[in-house]
Amino acid sequence: MREILGRRRRLLSQRSDGRPELVGAALTCATEWQWPVLPGVAPDPQGRSRCGCPDPECTVPGAHPFDPGLLAATTDPRMVRWWWSNRPTAPIILATGGTAPCAVSLPALAAAHTLAALDRMGMRLGPVVASPSRWAILVKPYTLEQLGELLYAKDCVPGSLRFHGEGGYLALPPTESGEGDIRWERAPLPGSASPWVPDVEPVADAAVEVLTRTGVSAPEM
């Protein structure tokens, strides 16, 4: 894939404190990859493990939409610039499905084993998003009907496996969530087109097999 240096510099540009510019990453997602994004709610500055939203029991602090809501996600560069000029530290939230990738997420250790298993199979993988506790493997968009048929064929689907499809969301790097930094475990290749992603079926098959074999369950979510 042809690398465009100017775009690579924008994707990897840094603030004065050495951290990547969120607005540059958000613009790359929205304009170059055509992935609809919106700003998420930030962690509570009084306690980073807590969320800035009104829910005191929030399970994804600093890594979900709040205001605006998920339906506001857009690829419009003017809107993206406006959002992050007003909220420069806001998390980047991807609205999954539709024209954007979906994702399969699972606990970090099991995800590492899943990637290794897929690598041994010689399967081509796209970007992988990692938080301290969970990794998300980006996959091609799928419908609820397709997912239902895929899961119905399984003897067992571990509860720690999650699917981010149409109407879902995923926090993207270089977001700082209440849990910690969200990063690329496997970064998108820089270029002029949206990053390639695999079909959901082989990724889900490998993830279910690893989770079933290792017994990783909800406490590691």
N, C-alpha and C positions, 0 to 999 in steps of 0.2 A: 504494500500500500504506500502511495506517495506521501511523504511527510512534508507538511507545510510549516516552515519554521516559525512564521509569524503567529500562526494559530497555536503551535506548541508553546511558544513563549507566553501567550495569553492564558492558556490552560494552566501553566505552571508558574504564573507571575506571583510575586509575594508582596505582602504588606511590609511596612517598615519594621514590624516585630518579627519578621521571618516566616510568618504563616501565609499560606496561599490566599489569594484574593477570592472571596466567595463570589463576587459579582462576575469575575472573569470565568469561573467554572460554571456558574449558572448560565451565562451567555453562550458558552460552548455547548452546553446541553440543549438549550432552547433553539439557537440559530443554526448551528452546524449539524447537530444530530437530530433536530426536530423532535426532541423529547419535551413534553409540557412539564413545566416546573412551577413552583410557587414557594414563598418563604415559609418556613415552619416556625413554631413557637420555640423560643430559646429556653435553656435551663434557667431556673430561678437563681439570680445572682447571689441570693443569701445562702444558697446551698445547692451546689451543682448536681447533686443526686436527685434533687426535686425539680419538677417541671414548672415553667412559668405560666401554665394554664390553670384554670380554676380547680381542676381535679387533684385533690391531695394524694390520691392513690394512683396517679398516672403511671402506667407501666412502661412507657417509652418517653421519658423526660427529654425534652429538647429535640425530638426526632419525629414530630408529627405536625400536620396542619392544624391551625386553630382559627386565625383571622388574618387573611381570608380563608374560606373553606376550600376543600379539595377541588370543587368544580371550577374554581378560578384559575386553575393551572393553565399556563399558556406558553406559546413559543414566540410571542411578540417581544422583540428586543426592547422596545420602548417601555413596556410594562415591567419587564425584568429589571431594567436599569432603574426605574422609578422605585420599585420595591426595595432593591438593595442599596440605593442611595439613601433611603430613609431608615433602613434596618441593615447596616453593613455586616453585622455578625449573625444574621438570621440563617438557620440551617437551610440547605437546599433539599426540597422535597420533590421527588419524581412522582407524577401520577401514572401508575402502571397500567398497561393495557392500551387498547386502541392503536395509536401510531407509535407508542412507546413499548419498550420491552416489558415483559412480566418478570417474575423472579421466583425462585425456590430457595427458601432459607432454612437453616438448621443450626444447631449448636456448633461452635467454632471447631472443636476437636473432631467431631463427626464430619464437618464440612471439609476439613483438611484431608481426612481419609477418603472422602468422596471424590475430591479433586484428584488425588493420587490414583484412585481406581479408574477414573475416566481417562487420565493420562496414560495409564497402562493399556487401556483399550485403544489408544491412538485417536481418541475423540477430540475434535477441535472445540475449544471453549472460548467464550468471549469474556467480558469483564466480570469480575467478582468483587462485591462490596463487603468489607469486613468491619464489624464493630468488635469491642472486646469480648463479647459473649456469643455473637452469632455472625455467620457469613451468609450472603445472599448471592446465588448464582443467577445472572441474568439470562433469560430465555426468550424465545419468540412469543409474541402474543398468542393466547389461547382462549377459547370460550369456556364457559362454565360446563357446557355439555361435554366438551372434549376432556376437561379435567375430571368430570364425574365418571366418564367411561374408563379413564385411565386408573382412577382410584378404586373403582368397583372391581376391577380385575385383580386387585391385590388381596392377599389373605389378611393382611394387617397393615395399617398405616399408622406409624408412631405419632403420638400426640405432639412431639417436639418439632415435627415437620410443618412448615408454613408455606402457603402459596399466596403470592402477591399478584393478583390478576386485575381484570377490569374493575374499576372502582376502588382499587387499593392504592397503596403508596409505599415509598421506600426513601429513606434519607440517603443522600449521596455525598461523597467526599467533596470538599474537605470540611464537612460539618463537624462541629464540636457538640456532642450530645451530653446529657446528664450522666450517661454511662462512661463516656470517654470519647476519644477521637474516632471518627468514621473515616476509613481509608480504602484505597484500592488494594486488595490482595493481588488481583491481576488487573492492571490498568488498561483502559482502552488505548489502542494504537492511535496516535495522532494522524489526522488525515481529513479529507474533504467530505467523507461520507459517515453516516451513522455506524457505530461499531457493530460488527457481526455478532450474532448470538445464536446458540443452538436451539433445537426443538426441546420442548419440555419433557417428553417421554423418557429419553435415555438418562437425563439428569435426575428425574424423579425416581426411576428404577434404581439407579446407583445409590441415591440418598436413602431410599427405603431399605435396600439391602444392607448398607452400612449401619443404619440406625437399629435395624432388627438384630444384626449380628453383635453389635457392641452394647446394645441395651441403653444407649443414651436417651434420657427421657426429660420430662418437663423441668425438673430442678435445674438443669443446665441451660435453660432458655434465657 
